Amino acid sequence: MKQILARQPSNHASEQLQVYQQKLKEKTKEMKSLASELNMCESQVNEYKFEMDRLALELRKIKKKYYAQKRKEQQQDEKERSEAKASLPCVQPEGPRFTGGGFNLKPHNKTTVVQSVV
């Protein structure tokens, strides 16, 4: 009988065991709550990744359309310029050529003296 009583936990030990069991239940509940919050955050991250991929694809499509339109406008402008250039007659200037400031490029033997009135 003494051996059986010696094997059984004392009052203090059984109270301590109950406290540990209660803390274990609380921690388990907290851990489950955190695990569900983690799952929710992971699903939200996946949604954001999906949204980013969708927006990146949409941006590529819009850029493609924009550059196609830009190319088309540029080709149209070049076509109009070439047509306008082809329709204008080529005019050759008559007389002496001057460059910048109206000075003649051929040297003159005549020199003129300019008098200023002060």
C-alpha positions in Angstrom: 0.0 0.0 0.0 2.8 2.4 0.8 4.3 1.6 -2.6 1.1 2.5 -4.3 0.7 5.7 -2.3 4.4 6.5 -3.0 3.7 6.2 -6.7 0.7 8.5 -6.7 1.4 12.2 -7.2 1.0 14.5 -4.3 -1.6 17.3 -4.2 1.0 19.8 -5.2 2.1 17.8 -8.1 -1.5 17.2 -9.3 -2.2 20.9 -9.0 1.0 21.7 -11.0 -0.1 19.2 -13.6 -3.5 20.9 -14.0 -1.8 24.3 -14.4 0.5 22.8 -17.1 -2.5 21.3 -18.9 -4.4 24.6 -18.8 -1.3 26.5 -20.2 -0.9 23.8 -22.9 -4.5 24.3 -24.0 -4.1 28.0 -24.1 -0.9 27.8 -26.1 -2.5 25.2 -28.5 -5.4 27.6 -29.0 -3.0 30.5 -29.6 -1.0 28.4 -32.0 -4.1 27.4 -34.0 -5.1 31.1 -34.2 -1.7 32.1 -35.4 -1.7 29.3 -38.0 -5.0 30.4 -39.4 -3.8 34.0 -39.5 -0.7 32.8 -41.4 -2.8 30.9 -43.9 -4.9 34.0 -44.4 -1.8 36.2 -45.0 -0.4 33.6 -47.4 -3.6 33.5 -49.4 -3.6 37.3 -49.5 0.0 37.3 -50.7 -1.0 34.9 -53.5 -3.9 37.2 -54.5 -1.5 40.1 -54.6 0.9 38.2 -56.8 -1.9 37.2 -59.1 -3.0 40.8 -59.3 0.6 42.0 -60.0 0.9 39.4 -62.8 -2.4 40.5 -64.3 -1.5 44.2 -64.2 2.0 43.4 -65.7 0.3 41.6 -68.6 -2.2 44.5 -69.1 0.7 47.0 -69.1 2.5 44.9 -71.7 -0.6 44.9 -73.9 -1.1 48.6 -73.6 2.6 49.3 -74.3 2.4 47.1 -77.4 -0.7 49.0 -78.6 1.0 52.3 -77.8 4.2 51.6 -79.7 2.2 50.1 -82.7 0.2 53.3 -82.9 3.4 55.4 -82.5 5.1 53.5 -85.3 2.0 53.9 -87.5 1.9 57.7 -86.9 5.6 58.0 -87.6 5.3 56.1 -90.9 2.3 58.3 -91.8 4.4 61.4 -91.0 7.3 60.2 -93.0 5.0 59.4 -95.9 3.5 62.9 -95.8 7.0 64.5 -95.6 8.2 62.5 -98.6 5.1 63.3 -100.6 5.5 67.0 -99.7 9.1 67.0 -100.5 8.5 65.2 -103.9 5.7 67.7 -104.8 8.0 70.8 -104.2 10.1 71.8 -107.2 13.8 72.0 -106.6 14.8 75.7 -106.8 18.4 76.6 -107.5 19.4 80.1 -106.2 20.5 82.6 -108.8 23.3 85.0 -108.3 26.1 85.0 -105.8 25.9 82.8 -102.7 26.2 84.4 -99.2 26.7 82.6 -96.0 25.9 84.1 -92.6 25.4 87.8 -92.0 25.1 88.5 -95.7 28.9 88.6 -96.3 30.1 87.6 -99.8 32.5 84.6 -99.7 34.5 85.9 -102.8 37.1 88.5 -101.8 36.5 92.0 -103.2 39.2 94.4 -104.2 37.1 97.4 -103.3 37.2 98.6 -99.8 34.7 101.1 -98.5 35.3 103.3 -95.6 32.3 103.9 -93.4 32.2 107.2 -91.6 30.2 107.6 -88.6 28.6 110.8 -87.5 29.0 111.5 -83.8 
